[in-house]
Amino acid sequence: MKRLALAFATAALLTGGVASSPLSAAPSPDGASVSVDKRFKAQKNIRIKAGSSSYGKMLFAKNGQAIYVFEKERSKKSKCYGGCAQGWPPVLTKGKKKGRPKAIGGVKQKLLGTTKRRGGARQVTYNGRPLYYYYDELPGQVFCHNVIQYGANWAVIHPSGRIAD
């Protein structure tokens, strides 16, 4: 049993801590990975809401999927591609007016925006930072606040635009 646990821990370290799953991402024409899991597909004018967590109020997709920021990114330009984008799929939007995301339930519309990713997809931003999900979480789960992967910390973000402690 200890060997099995060690094997899983080693596999997690070798894959950057992201559990693998079939068809988690597909390459786009420019080599960037784009998630094919239906939870993470671009949604027309995606709705972003505030909800409660053990870190205080934070951002969620309308379906309850937790939303994170990558502290390596200090502007709206994404630095998360390839394996990073497989484990941390970007929050994508599409539709009229560049897929303008909609604020609901305590989120500030003026802090919501979009940025163009390599390959042309529109990624949602909040307070100027690109937003992401964590692949191995289900709606309502918040397990990856203050997790260091891909060279920096991942954190939840408050409706005020501040990163949670």
ABEGO torsion letter per residue (X at the ends): XAAAAAAAAAAAAAAGGBBBBBGABBBBAAGBBBBABAAABBBBGBBBBBBBBAAEBBBBBAAGBBBBBBAABABABBABBEAAAAABBBBBBBEBGGGBBBBBGGBBAAABBBBBBBGGBBBBBBGGBBBBBBAABBBGBBAABGBBBGGBBBBBBBAAGBBBX
